[in-house]
């Protein structure tokens, strides 16, 4: 369907995992490794590169840099589909996390949709990917004003991690966006990145990095 093919998009959400036993934290890499083992045993999947697992509904589960689980939706054509798949992926990870407790002998295991760790400075994002027909750089003139202004209704709210005191922020993610646009997604982050990584012939991937992670379902939809 050429109409559907012209408006494909998806979401990726980075999740935080924590585990404790007798009040003491268990190393994150140990807990995440157990989660990945359980996913491999419990989920119907096709193996991809590294830890990537392509699931039966077309979504993707993997362990990303920094020892955090990440879920990516399949290609969607409506915001409703994208939100539903994202929530399903998050609940899937939460279900696996409940099994991690027995796997590593933990008392408690937590899964967070988090924006920032105010003590360590670690961040978790919710990225968006859109199928585009133009070279990625041509979107900047109109996309950036939209991304800057949309946080009024898509920002999750919280504390400003760049402030030495307590100051509220509409979007905690903003403090970690360093450039207007960037060539990658892990350092000197831009509001979106310009790396040319077309995932299908004749199209480009517009990869938005400026989204808050811990926001409402309505904000994700918008």
Number of C-alpha atoms within 10 A of each C-alpha: 5 6 8 10 13 14 15 16 22 24 24 23 25 24 26 23 22 19 24 18 14 9 10 10 13 18 11 17 14 13 23 21 17 20 26 22 14 16 20 17 10 10 15 13 19 13 12 12 7 9 15 19 23 19 16 11 11 14 21 20 25 20 20 15 9 12 16 19 23 23 27 25 26 21 20 19 16 14 15 14 15 22 21 13 23 22 15 15 21 21 13 15 21 19 14 20 26 15 15 25 20 13 14 16 12 19 14 18 20 14 19 15 18 20 26 24 12 12 7 7 11 13 18 23 22 25 20 20 19 19 21 19 13 13 15 21 14 10 14 16 9 9 14 17 10 11 17 13 10 14 19 13 15 22 23 21 19 16 16 20 21 15 11 7 9 10 11 13 18 17 24 24 27 20 14 21 19 13 14 14 21 19 15 15 19 10 12 14 19 23 23 30 23 22 17 15 12 15 10 9 6 10 18 21 23 26 24 22 26 25 27 28 27 25 19 13 14 11 17 22 14 12
